């Protein structure tokens, strides 16, 4: 694999970041009102994703997951559907979970169709993810929608943009998972977290957790 592209994707924050246990997936079917990318909760609006839309969304994410984890995760630890009350505050940052929802006003605010966030601990273990989809695009688009969903799932899994190879993590968000993605993540899941370029494993003595603090990052 292209080492530079691998570093862009997996080690942009110094060491290798990834989930070490299968994440659980939560689909919030109530459309949320976008405010700020760093908010931990959002207010539920009036619109609700219908049953067929929710099933299609889960299917796309289930399809992408093995390809973006080198086959290590053949599925999510579980899938939960939620429908918040209109006007309720919905927490999207939950330990061990990737929370997915459509957001009203995401494109207007950021000029993007999706946004992904991920949080990791001092050991480089990704602990939580947020997958944000612009409601208008995700509800009506056919072309590139599955690619965008896969791209934002990649962010929620802890991956950064790749510009030096053909990848689902290309900043355009228009490429479905490729052979590079499958090979790169297969390598990543055979390495310990915080593995450093070109291939240096961390000192086990330095990997003792000193705190439960999580670092958050995000990208469209």
Biotite code that builds the C-alpha atoms (Angstrom):
import biotite.structure as struc

atoms = struc.array([
    struc.Atom([0.000, 0.000, 0.000], chain_id="A", res_id=1, res_name="UNK", atom_name="CA", element="C"),
    struc.Atom([0.955, 3.650, -0.419], chain_id="A", res_id=2, res_name="UNK", atom_name="CA", element="C"),
    struc.Atom([2.588, 4.549, 2.907], chain_id="A", res_id=3, res_name="UNK", atom_name="CA", element="C"),
    struc.Atom([1.895, 8.272, 2.519], chain_id="A", res_id=4, res_name="UNK", atom_name="CA", element="C"),
    struc.Atom([-1.793, 7.601, 1.873], chain_id="A", res_id=5, res_name="UNK", atom_name="CA", element="C"),
    struc.Atom([-1.896, 5.171, 4.805], chain_id="A", res_id=6, res_name="UNK", atom_name="CA", element="C"),
    struc.Atom([-0.413, 7.817, 7.087], chain_id="A", res_id=7, res_name="UNK", atom_name="CA", element="C"),
    struc.Atom([-2.922, 10.387, 5.833], chain_id="A", res_id=8, res_name="UNK", atom_name="CA", element="C"),
    struc.Atom([-5.785, 8.062, 6.635], chain_id="A", res_id=9, res_name="UNK", atom_name="CA", element="C"),
    struc.Atom([-4.721, 6.278, 9.807], chain_id="A", res_id=10, res_name="UNK", atom_name="CA", element="C"),
    struc.Atom([-1.935, 8.277, 11.462], chain_id="A", res_id=11, res_name="UNK", atom_name="CA", element="C"),
    struc.Atom([-2.706, 11.944, 10.773], chain_id="A", res_id=12, res_name="UNK", atom_name="CA", element="C"),
    struc.Atom([-2.773, 12.655, 14.505], chain_id="A", res_id=13, res_name="UNK", atom_name="CA", element="C"),
    struc.Atom([0.631, 11.100, 15.192], chain_id="A", res_id=14, res_name="UNK", atom_name="CA", element="C"),
    struc.Atom([-0.140, 7.468, 15.876], chain_id="A", res_id=15, res_name="UNK", atom_name="CA", element="C"),
    struc.Atom([-2.603, 4.982, 14.473], chain_id="A", res_id=16, res_name="UNK", atom_name="CA", element="C"),
    struc.Atom([-6.183, 5.531, 15.667], chain_id="A", res_id=17, res_name="UNK", atom_name="CA", element="C"),
    struc.Atom([-8.967, 2.954, 15.327], chain_id="A", res_id=18, res_name="UNK", atom_name="CA", element="C"),
    struc.Atom([-11.789, 1.218, 17.134], chain_id="A", res_id=19, res_name="UNK", atom_name="CA", element="C"),
    struc.Atom([-10.593, -1.839, 19.032], chain_id="A", res_id=20, res_name="UNK", atom_name="CA", element="C"),
    struc.Atom([-14.087, -3.202, 19.714], chain_id="A", res_id=21, res_name="UNK", atom_name="CA", element="C"),
    struc.Atom([-17.095, -3.302, 17.405], chain_id="A", res_id=22, res_name="UNK", atom_name="CA", element="C"),
    struc.Atom([-19.048, -0.068, 17.726], chain_id="A", res_id=23, res_name="UNK", atom_name="CA", element="C"),
    struc.Atom([-22.786, -0.082, 18.224], chain_id="A", res_id=24, res_name="UNK", atom_name="CA", element="C"),
    struc.Atom([-24.856, 1.909, 15.725], chain_id="A", res_id=25, res_name="UNK", atom_name="CA", element="C"),
    struc.Atom([-27.688, 4.243, 16.721], chain_id="A", res_id=26, res_name="UNK", atom_name="CA", element="C"),
    struc.Atom([-29.912, 5.739, 14.021], chain_id="A", res_id=27, res_name="UNK", atom_name="CA", element="C"),
    struc.Atom([-31.763, 8.812, 15.269], chain_id="A", res_id=28, res_name="UNK", atom_name="CA", element="C"),
    struc.Atom([-34.710, 8.985, 12.884], chain_id="A", res_id=29, res_name="UNK", atom_name="CA", element="C"),
    struc.Atom([-35.796, 12.439, 13.983], chain_id="A", res_id=30, res_name="UNK", atom_name="CA", element="C"),
    struc.Atom([-34.074, 15.141, 11.909], chain_id="A", res_id=31, res_name="UNK", atom_name="CA", element="C"),
    struc.Atom([-31.864, 17.268, 14.156], chain_id="A", res_id=32, res_name="UNK", atom_name="CA", element="C"),
    struc.Atom([-31.315, 21.012, 13.895], chain_id="A", res_id=33, res_name="UNK", atom_name="CA", element="C"),
    struc.Atom([-27.672, 21.752, 13.150], chain_id="A", res_id=34, res_name="UNK", atom_name="CA", element="C"),
    struc.Atom([-26.014, 24.426, 15.274], chain_id="A", res_id=35, res_name="UNK", atom_name="CA", element="C"),
    struc.Atom([-22.274, 23.801, 15.611], chain_id="A", res_id=36, res_name="UNK", atom_name="CA", element="C"),
    struc.Atom([-19.953, 20.927, 14.728], chain_id="A", res_id=37, res_name="UNK", atom_name="CA", element="C"),
    struc.Atom([-18.615, 20.715, 18.281], chain_id="A", res_id=38, res_name="UNK", atom_name="CA", element="C"),
    struc.Atom([-21.970, 20.498, 20.073], chain_id="A", res_id=39, res_name="UNK", atom_name="CA", element="C"),
    struc.Atom([-22.606, 17.343, 22.053], chain_id="A", res_id=40, res_name="UNK", atom_name="CA", element="C"),
    struc.Atom([-26.384, 17.461, 21.582], chain_id="A", res_id=41, res_name="UNK", atom_name="CA", element="C"),
    struc.Atom([-28.898, 18.872, 19.116], chain_id="A", res_id=42, res_name="UNK", atom_name="CA", element="C"),
    struc.Atom([-32.585, 19.739, 19.199], chain_id="A", res_id=43, res_name="UNK", atom_name="CA", element="C"),
    struc.Atom([-34.961, 17.379, 17.409], chain_id="A", res_id=44, res_name="UNK", atom_name="CA", element="C"),
    struc.Atom([-37.011, 18.952, 14.625], chain_id="A", res_id=45, res_name="UNK", atom_name="CA", element="C"),
    struc.Atom([-40.354, 17.991, 13.102], chain_id="A", res_id=46, res_name="UNK", atom_name="CA", element="C"),
    struc.Atom([-39.321, 15.651, 10.277], chain_id="A", res_id=47, res_name="UNK", atom_name="CA", element="C"),
    struc.Atom([-38.805, 11.927, 10.802], chain_id="A", res_id=48, res_name="UNK", atom_name="CA", element="C"),
    struc.Atom([-36.953, 9.425, 8.599], chain_id="A", res_id=49, res_name="UNK", atom_name="CA", element="C"),
    struc.Atom([-39.433, 6.793, 7.425], chain_id="A", res_id=50, res_name="UNK", atom_name="CA", element="C"),
    struc.Atom([-38.983, 3.046, 7.854], chain_id="A", res_id=51, res_name="UNK", atom_name="CA", element="C"),
    struc.Atom([-37.669, 2.427, 4.346], chain_id="A", res_id=52, res_name="UNK", atom_name="CA", element="C"),
    struc.Atom([-35.171, 5.278, 4.537], chain_id="A", res_id=53, res_name="UNK", atom_name="CA", element="C"),
    struc.Atom([-33.859, 4.005, 7.869], chain_id="A", res_id=54, res_name="UNK", atom_name="CA", element="C"),
    struc.Atom([-33.463, 0.469, 6.517], chain_id="A", res_id=55, res_name="UNK", atom_name="CA", element="C"),
    struc.Atom([-31.600, 1.749, 3.446], chain_id="A", res_id=56, res_name="UNK", atom_name="CA", element="C"),
    struc.Atom([-29.278, 3.848, 5.595], chain_id="A", res_id=57, res_name="UNK", atom_name="CA", element="C"),
    struc.Atom([-28.390, 0.928, 7.837], chain_id="A", res_id=58, res_name="UNK", atom_name="CA", element="C"),
    struc.Atom([-27.818, -1.285, 4.791], chain_id="A", res_id=59, res_name="UNK", atom_name="CA", element="C"),
    struc.Atom([-25.357, 1.206, 3.299], chain_id="A", res_id=60, res_name="UNK", atom_name="CA", element="C"),
    struc.Atom([-23.420, 1.494, 6.548], chain_id="A", res_id=61, res_name="UNK", atom_name="CA", element="C"),
    struc.Atom([-23.387, -2.282, 7.071], chain_id="A", res_id=62, res_name="UNK", atom_name="CA", element="C"),
    struc.Atom([-22.093, -2.663, 3.506], chain_id="A", res_id=63, res_name="UNK", atom_name="CA", element="C"),
    struc.Atom([-19.282, -0.155, 4.097], chain_id="A", res_id=64, res_name="UNK", atom_name="CA", element="C"),
    struc.Atom([-18.165, -1.316, 7.561], chain_id="A", res_id=65, res_name="UNK", atom_name="CA", element="C"),
    struc.Atom([-16.246, -4.497, 6.613], chain_id="A", res_id=66, res_name="UNK", atom_name="CA", element="C"),
    struc.Atom([-14.561, -2.686, 3.729], chain_id="A", res_id=67, res_name="UNK", atom_name="CA", element="C"),
    struc.Atom([-13.403, 0.079, 6.054], chain_id="A", res_id=68, res_name="UNK", atom_name="CA", element="C"),
    struc.Atom([-12.158, -2.235, 8.792], chain_id="A", res_id=69, res_name="UNK", atom_name="CA", element="C"),
    struc.Atom([-10.211, -4.764, 6.730], chain_id="A", res_id=70, res_name="UNK", atom_name="CA", element="C"),
    struc.Atom([-12.928, -7.327, 7.379], chain_id="A", res_id=71, res_name="UNK", atom_name="CA", element="C"),
    struc.Atom([-12.299, -7.183, 11.125], chain_id="A", res_id=72, res_name="UNK", atom_name="CA", element="C"),
    struc.Atom([-15.827, -5.940, 11.780], chain_id="A", res_id=73, res_name="UNK", atom_name="CA", element="C"),
    struc.Atom([-18.346, -7.814, 9.652], chain_id="A", res_id=74, res_name="UNK", atom_name="CA", element="C"),
    struc.Atom([-21.169, -5.919, 11.316], chain_id="A", res_id=75, res_name="UNK", atom_name="CA", element="C"),
    struc.Atom([-21.939, -3.507, 14.095], chain_id="A", res_id=76, res_name="UNK", atom_name="CA", element="C"),
    struc.Atom([-22.237, -4.741, 17.678], chain_id="A", res_id=77, res_name="UNK", atom_name="CA", element="C"),
    struc.Atom([-25.920, -3.841, 17.392], chain_id="A", res_id=78, res_name="UNK", atom_name="CA", element="C"),
    struc.Atom([-28.235, -1.423, 15.643], chain_id="A", res_id=79, res_name="UNK", atom_name="CA", element="C"),
    struc.Atom([-30.772, 0.683, 17.530], chain_id="A", res_id=80, res_name="UNK", atom_name="CA", element="C"),
    struc.Atom([-33.442, 2.942, 16.046], chain_id="A", res_id=81, res_name="UNK", atom_name="CA", element="C"),
    struc.Atom([-34.543, 5.969, 18.030], chain_id="A", res_id=82, res_name="UNK", atom_name="CA", element="C"),
    struc.Atom([-37.189, 8.635, 17.447], chain_id="A", res_id=83, res_name="UNK", atom_name="CA", element="C"),
    struc.Atom([-36.780, 11.556, 19.824], chain_id="A", res_id=84, res_name="UNK", atom_name="CA", element="C"),
    struc.Atom([-39.687, 13.761, 20.775], chain_id="A", res_id=85, res_name="UNK", atom_name="CA", element="C"),
    struc.Atom([-39.878, 16.941, 18.731], chain_id="A", res_id=86, res_name="UNK", atom_name="CA", element="C"),
    struc.Atom([-38.048, 19.677, 20.627], chain_id="A", res_id=87, res_name="UNK", atom_name="CA", element="C"),
    struc.Atom([-36.045, 17.225, 22.740], chain_id="A", res_id=88, res_name="UNK", atom_name="CA", element="C"),
    struc.Atom([-32.284, 17.551, 23.158], chain_id="A", res_id=89, res_name="UNK", atom_name="CA", element="C"),
    struc.Atom([-30.553, 14.531, 21.625], chain_id="A", res_id=90, res_name="UNK", atom_name="CA", element="C"),
    struc.Atom([-27.079, 13.536, 22.823], chain_id="A", res_id=91, res_name="UNK", atom_name="CA", element="C"),
    struc.Atom([-24.909, 12.353, 19.923], chain_id="A", res_id=92, res_name="UNK", atom_name="CA", element="C"),
    struc.Atom([-21.687, 11.625, 21.810], chain_id="A", res_id=93, res_name="UNK", atom_name="CA", element="C"),
    struc.Atom([-22.076, 8.249, 23.474], chain_id="A", res_id=94, res_name="UNK", atom_name="CA", element="C"),
    struc.Atom([-19.346, 5.812, 24.571], chain_id="A", res_id=95, res_name="UNK", atom_name="CA", element="C"),
    struc.Atom([-18.962, 2.805, 22.300], chain_id="A", res_id=96, res_name="UNK", atom_name="CA", element="C"),
    struc.Atom([-21.531, 4.097, 19.830], chain_id="A", res_id=97, res_name="UNK", atom_name="CA", element="C"),
    struc.Atom([-21.660, 5.766, 16.414], chain_id="A", res_id=98, res_name="UNK", atom_name="CA", element="C"),
    struc.Atom([-24.720, 8.026, 16.377], chain_id="A", res_id=99, res_name="UNK", atom_name="CA", element="C"),
    struc.Atom([-26.141, 8.722, 12.907], chain_id="A", res_id=100, res_name="UNK", atom_name="CA", element="C"),
    struc.Atom([-28.735, 11.354, 12.050], chain_id="A", res_id=101, res_name="UNK", atom_name="CA", element="C"),
    struc.Atom([-29.871, 13.743, 9.374], chain_id="A", res_id=102, res_name="UNK", atom_name="CA", element="C"),
    struc.Atom([-29.309, 17.421, 10.161], chain_id="A", res_id=103, res_name="UNK", atom_name="CA", element="C"),
    struc.Atom([-31.417, 20.323, 9.014], chain_id="A", res_id=104, res_name="UNK", atom_name="CA", element="C"),
    struc.Atom([-29.222, 23.201, 7.848], chain_id="A", res_id=105, res_name="UNK", atom_name="CA", element="C"),
    struc.Atom([-25.869, 21.395, 7.742], chain_id="A", res_id=106, res_name="UNK", atom_name="CA", element="C"),
    struc.Atom([-25.222, 22.272, 4.108], chain_id="A", res_id=107, res_name="UNK", atom_name="CA", element="C"),
    struc.Atom([-26.345, 25.876, 4.562], chain_id="A", res_id=108, res_name="UNK", atom_name="CA", element="C"),
    struc.Atom([-24.047, 26.355, 7.559], chain_id="A", res_id=109, res_name="UNK", atom_name="CA", element="C"),
    struc.Atom([-20.902, 24.557, 6.375], chain_id="A", res_id=110, res_name="UNK", atom_name="CA", element="C"),
    struc.Atom([-21.353, 24.094, 2.601], chain_id="A", res_id=111, res_name="UNK", atom_name="CA", element="C"),
    struc.Atom([-20.920, 20.339, 3.050], chain_id="A", res_id=112, res_name="UNK", atom_name="CA", element="C"),
    struc.Atom([-23.238, 17.359, 2.588], chain_id="A", res_id=113, res_name="UNK", atom_name="CA", element="C"),
    struc.Atom([-21.959, 15.415, 5.570], chain_id="A", res_id=114, res_name="UNK", atom_name="CA", element="C"),
    struc.Atom([-19.674, 15.614, 8.553], chain_id="A", res_id=115, res_name="UNK", atom_name="CA", element="C"),
    struc.Atom([-18.041, 12.954, 10.721], chain_id="A", res_id=116, res_name="UNK", atom_name="CA", element="C"),
    struc.Atom([-16.539, 13.185, 14.209], chain_id="A", res_id=117, res_name="UNK", atom_name="CA", element="C"),
    struc.Atom([-14.565, 10.738, 16.296], chain_id="A", res_id=118, res_name="UNK", atom_name="CA", element="C"),
    struc.Atom([-13.087, 10.650, 19.797], chain_id="A", res_id=119, res_name="UNK", atom_name="CA", element="C"),
    struc.Atom([-10.094, 8.689, 21.037], chain_id="A", res_id=120, res_name="UNK", atom_name="CA", element="C"),
    struc.Atom([-8.366, 8.112, 24.348], chain_id="A", res_id=121, res_name="UNK", atom_name="CA", element="C"),
    struc.Atom([-4.684, 8.355, 25.240], chain_id="A", res_id=122, res_name="UNK", atom_name="CA", element="C"),
    struc.Atom([-4.161, 4.803, 23.983], chain_id="A", res_id=123, res_name="UNK", atom_name="CA", element="C"),
    struc.Atom([-5.355, 5.757, 20.489], chain_id="A", res_id=124, res_name="UNK", atom_name="CA", element="C"),
    struc.Atom([-8.539, 3.718, 20.869], chain_id="A", res_id=125, res_name="UNK", atom_name="CA", element="C"),
    struc.Atom([-11.510, 5.358, 19.155], chain_id="A", res_id=126, res_name="UNK", atom_name="CA", element="C"),
    struc.Atom([-14.314, 5.443, 21.697], chain_id="A", res_id=127, res_name="UNK", atom_name="CA", element="C"),
    struc.Atom([-17.201, 7.286, 20.038], chain_id="A", res_id=128, res_name="UNK", atom_name="CA", element="C"),
    struc.Atom([-18.339, 8.540, 16.647], chain_id="A", res_id=129, res_name="UNK", atom_name="CA", element="C"),
    struc.Atom([-20.865, 10.945, 15.170], chain_id="A", res_id=130, res_name="UNK", atom_name="CA", element="C"),
    struc.Atom([-22.134, 10.704, 11.586], chain_id="A", res_id=131, res_name="UNK", atom_name="CA", element="C"),
    struc.Atom([-23.963, 13.801, 10.343], chain_id="A", res_id=132, res_name="UNK", atom_name="CA", element="C"),
    struc.Atom([-25.864, 13.881, 7.042], chain_id="A", res_id=133, res_name="UNK", atom_name="CA", element="C"),
    struc.Atom([-27.433, 16.928, 5.446], chain_id="A", res_id=134, res_name="UNK", atom_name="CA", element="C"),
    struc.Atom([-31.155, 16.170, 5.588], chain_id="A", res_id=135, res_name="UNK", atom_name="CA", element="C"),
    struc.Atom([-32.111, 17.613, 2.204], chain_id="A", res_id=136, res_name="UNK", atom_name="CA", element="C"),
    struc.Atom([-29.314, 15.805, 0.339], chain_id="A", res_id=137, res_name="UNK", atom_name="CA", element="C"),
    struc.Atom([-29.666, 12.482, 2.132], chain_id="A", res_id=138, res_name="UNK", atom_name="CA", element="C"),
    struc.Atom([-33.430, 12.453, 1.650], chain_id="A", res_id=139, res_name="UNK", atom_name="CA", element="C"),
    struc.Atom([-33.416, 13.132, -2.096], chain_id="A", res_id=140, res_name="UNK", atom_name="CA", element="C"),
    struc.Atom([-30.029, 12.219, -3.570], chain_id="A", res_id=141, res_name="UNK", atom_name="CA", element="C"),
    struc.Atom([-29.354, 9.025, -5.458], chain_id="A", res_id=142, res_name="UNK", atom_name="CA", element="C"),
    struc.Atom([-25.965, 9.662, -7.056], chain_id="A", res_id=143, res_name="UNK", atom_name="CA", element="C"),
    struc.Atom([-23.034, 9.558, -4.602], chain_id="A", res_id=144, res_name="UNK", atom_name="CA", element="C"),
    struc.Atom([-25.233, 9.121, -1.515], chain_id="A", res_id=145, res_name="UNK", atom_name="CA", element="C"),
    struc.Atom([-23.834, 5.701, -0.605], chain_id="A", res_id=146, res_name="UNK", atom_name="CA", element="C"),
    struc.Atom([-20.290, 6.971, -1.179], chain_id="A", res_id=147, res_name="UNK", atom_name="CA", element="C"),
    struc.Atom([-20.903, 9.946, 1.096], chain_id="A", res_id=148, res_name="UNK", atom_name="CA", element="C"),
    struc.Atom([-22.348, 7.751, 3.819], chain_id="A", res_id=149, res_name="UNK", atom_name="CA", element="C"),
    struc.Atom([-19.299, 5.473, 3.614], chain_id="A", res_id=150, res_name="UNK", atom_name="CA", element="C"),
    struc.Atom([-16.983, 8.490, 3.730], chain_id="A", res_id=151, res_name="UNK", atom_name="CA", element="C"),
    struc.Atom([-18.598, 9.893, 6.873], chain_id="A", res_id=152, res_name="UNK", atom_name="CA", element="C"),
    struc.Atom([-18.588, 6.433, 8.451], chain_id="A", res_id=153, res_name="UNK", atom_name="CA", element="C"),
    struc.Atom([-14.847, 6.396, 7.824], chain_id="A", res_id=154, res_name="UNK", atom_name="CA", element="C"),
    struc.Atom([-14.514, 9.581, 9.843], chain_id="A", res_id=155, res_name="UNK", atom_name="CA", element="C"),
    struc.Atom([-16.646, 8.114, 12.640], chain_id="A", res_id=156, res_name="UNK", atom_name="CA", element="C"),
    struc.Atom([-14.246, 5.149, 12.620], chain_id="A", res_id=157, res_name="UNK", atom_name="CA", element="C"),
    struc.Atom([-11.324, 7.518, 13.181], chain_id="A", res_id=158, res_name="UNK", atom_name="CA", element="C"),
    struc.Atom([-9.953, 8.105, 9.675], chain_id="A", res_id=159, res_name="UNK", atom_name="CA", element="C"),
    struc.Atom([-8.787, 11.340, 8.066], chain_id="A", res_id=160, res_name="UNK", atom_name="CA", element="C"),
    struc.Atom([-8.851, 12.469, 4.445], chain_id="A", res_id=161, res_name="UNK", atom_name="CA", element="C"),
    struc.Atom([-6.708, 10.771, 1.801], chain_id="A", res_id=162, res_name="UNK", atom_name="CA", element="C"),
    struc.Atom([-5.595, 12.816, -1.195], chain_id="A", res_id=163, res_name="UNK", atom_name="CA", element="C"),
    struc.Atom([-2.665, 10.766, -2.514], chain_id="A", res_id=164, res_name="UNK", atom_name="CA", element="C"),
    struc.Atom([-4.534, 7.586, -3.487], chain_id="A", res_id=165, res_name="UNK", atom_name="CA", element="C"),
    struc.Atom([-8.005, 6.561, -4.664], chain_id="A", res_id=166, res_name="UNK", atom_name="CA", element="C"),
    struc.Atom([-9.992, 6.161, -1.465], chain_id="A", res_id=167, res_name="UNK", atom_name="CA", element="C"),
    struc.Atom([-13.423, 6.480, 0.082], chain_id="A", res_id=168, res_name="UNK", atom_name="CA", element="C"),
    struc.Atom([-11.705, 9.012, 2.341], chain_id="A", res_id=169, res_name="UNK", atom_name="CA", element="C"),
    struc.Atom([-10.942, 11.378, -0.534], chain_id="A", res_id=170, res_name="UNK", atom_name="CA", element="C"),
    struc.Atom([-12.176, 14.867, 0.471], chain_id="A", res_id=171, res_name="UNK", atom_name="CA", element="C"),
    struc.Atom([-14.780, 14.804, -2.325], chain_id="A", res_id=172, res_name="UNK", atom_name="CA", element="C"),
    struc.Atom([-16.786, 12.092, -0.546], chain_id="A", res_id=173, res_name="UNK", atom_name="CA", element="C"),
    struc.Atom([-17.760, 10.681, -3.961], chain_id="A", res_id=174, res_name="UNK", atom_name="CA", element="C"),
    struc.Atom([-15.691, 7.482, -4.026], chain_id="A", res_id=175, res_name="UNK", atom_name="CA", element="C"),
    struc.Atom([-16.963, 4.184, -2.685], chain_id="A", res_id=176, res_name="UNK", atom_name="CA", element="C"),
    struc.Atom([-14.512, 1.955, -0.764], chain_id="A", res_id=177, res_name="UNK", atom_name="CA", element="C"),
    struc.Atom([-11.603, 0.831, -2.928], chain_id="A", res_id=178, res_name="UNK", atom_name="CA", element="C"),
    struc.Atom([-8.906, -1.821, -2.848], chain_id="A", res_id=179, res_name="UNK", atom_name="CA", element="C"),
    struc.Atom([-6.680, 0.720, -1.099], chain_id="A", res_id=180, res_name="UNK", atom_name="CA", element="C"),
    struc.Atom([-9.242, 1.157, 1.689], chain_id="A", res_id=181, res_name="UNK", atom_name="CA", element="C"),
    struc.Atom([-9.669, -2.582, 2.148], chain_id="A", res_id=182, res_name="UNK", atom_name="CA", element="C"),
    struc.Atom([-5.909, -3.213, 2.183], chain_id="A", res_id=183, res_name="UNK", atom_name="CA", element="C"),
    struc.Atom([-4.994, -0.200, 4.324], chain_id="A", res_id=184, res_name="UNK", atom_name="CA", element="C"),
    struc.Atom([-7.553, -1.004, 7.000], chain_id="A", res_id=185, res_name="UNK", atom_name="CA", element="C"),
    struc.Atom([-6.560, -4.664, 6.966], chain_id="A", res_id=186, res_name="UNK", atom_name="CA", element="C"),
    struc.Atom([-3.012, -3.573, 7.805], chain_id="A", res_id=187, res_name="UNK", atom_name="CA", element="C"),
    struc.Atom([-4.258, -1.086, 10.409], chain_id="A", res_id=188, res_name="UNK", atom_name="CA", element="C"),
    struc.Atom([-6.283, -3.717, 12.244], chain_id="A", res_id=189, res_name="UNK", atom_name="CA", element="C"),
    struc.Atom([-3.181, -5.915, 12.483], chain_id="A", res_id=190, res_name="UNK", atom_name="CA", element="C"),
    struc.Atom([-1.250, -3.136, 14.187], chain_id="A", res_id=191, res_name="UNK", atom_name="CA", element="C"),
    struc.Atom([-1.663, -1.843, 17.744], chain_id="A", res_id=192, res_name="UNK", atom_name="CA", element="C"),
    struc.Atom([-3.125, 1.584, 18.232], chain_id="A", res_id=193, res_name="UNK", atom_name="CA", element="C"),
    struc.Atom([-0.549, 4.411, 18.300], chain_id="A", res_id=194, res_name="UNK", atom_name="CA", element="C"),
    struc.Atom([1.656, 2.516, 15.840], chain_id="A", res_id=195, res_name="UNK", atom_name="CA", element="C"),
    struc.Atom([3.946, 5.141, 14.279], chain_id="A", res_id=196, res_name="UNK", atom_name="CA", element="C"),
    struc.Atom([5.207, 5.585, 10.726], chain_id="A", res_id=197, res_name="UNK", atom_name="CA", element="C"),
    struc.Atom([6.809, 3.749, 9.024], chain_id="A", res_id=198, res_name="UNK", atom_name="CA", element="C"),
    struc.Atom([5.932, 0.793, 11.289], chain_id="A", res_id=199, res_name="UNK", atom_name="CA", element="C"),
    struc.Atom([6.973, 1.354, 14.890], chain_id="A", res_id=200, res_name="UNK", atom_name="CA", element="C"),
    struc.Atom([4.846, -0.118, 17.648], chain_id="A", res_id=201, res_name="UNK", atom_name="CA", element="C"),
    struc.Atom([4.449, 1.847, 20.874], chain_id="A", res_id=202, res_name="UNK", atom_name="CA", element="C"),
    struc.Atom([6.332, 0.995, 24.022], chain_id="A", res_id=203, res_name="UNK", atom_name="CA", element="C"),
    struc.Atom([3.894, -1.068, 26.139], chain_id="A", res_id=204, res_name="UNK", atom_name="CA", element="C"),
    struc.Atom([5.088, 0.771, 29.258], chain_id="A", res_id=205, res_name="UNK", atom_name="CA", element="C"),
    struc.Atom([4.033, 4.062, 27.700], chain_id="A", res_id=206, res_name="UNK", atom_name="CA", element="C"),
    struc.Atom([0.604, 2.732, 26.831], chain_id="A", res_id=207, res_name="UNK", atom_name="CA", element="C"),
    struc.Atom([-0.713, 2.693, 30.373], chain_id="A", res_id=208, res_name="UNK", atom_name="CA", element="C"),
    struc.Atom([-3.737, 4.987, 30.463], chain_id="A", res_id=209, res_name="UNK", atom_name="CA", element="C"),
    struc.Atom([-3.072, 8.080, 32.539], chain_id="A", res_id=210, res_name="UNK", atom_name="CA", element="C"),
    struc.Atom([-6.585, 9.499, 32.223], chain_id="A", res_id=211, res_name="UNK", atom_name="CA", element="C"),
    struc.Atom([-10.000, 8.895, 30.715], chain_id="A", res_id=212, res_name="UNK", atom_name="CA", element="C"),
    struc.Atom([-9.823, 12.108, 28.679], chain_id="A", res_id=213, res_name="UNK", atom_name="CA", element="C"),
    struc.Atom([-11.063, 11.897, 25.083], chain_id="A", res_id=214, res_name="UNK", atom_name="CA", element="C"),
    struc.Atom([-9.772, 13.966, 22.182], chain_id="A", res_id=215, res_name="UNK", atom_name="CA", element="C"),
    struc.Atom([-12.321, 14.890, 19.503], chain_id="A", res_id=216, res_name="UNK", atom_name="CA", element="C"),
    struc.Atom([-11.689, 15.621, 15.839], chain_id="A", res_id=217, res_name="UNK", atom_name="CA", element="C"),
    struc.Atom([-13.989, 16.036, 12.870], chain_id="A", res_id=218, res_name="UNK", atom_name="CA", element="C"),
    struc.Atom([-14.065, 16.527, 9.129], chain_id="A", res_id=219, res_name="UNK", atom_name="CA", element="C"),
    struc.Atom([-16.552, 16.806, 6.257], chain_id="A", res_id=220, res_name="UNK", atom_name="CA", element="C"),
])
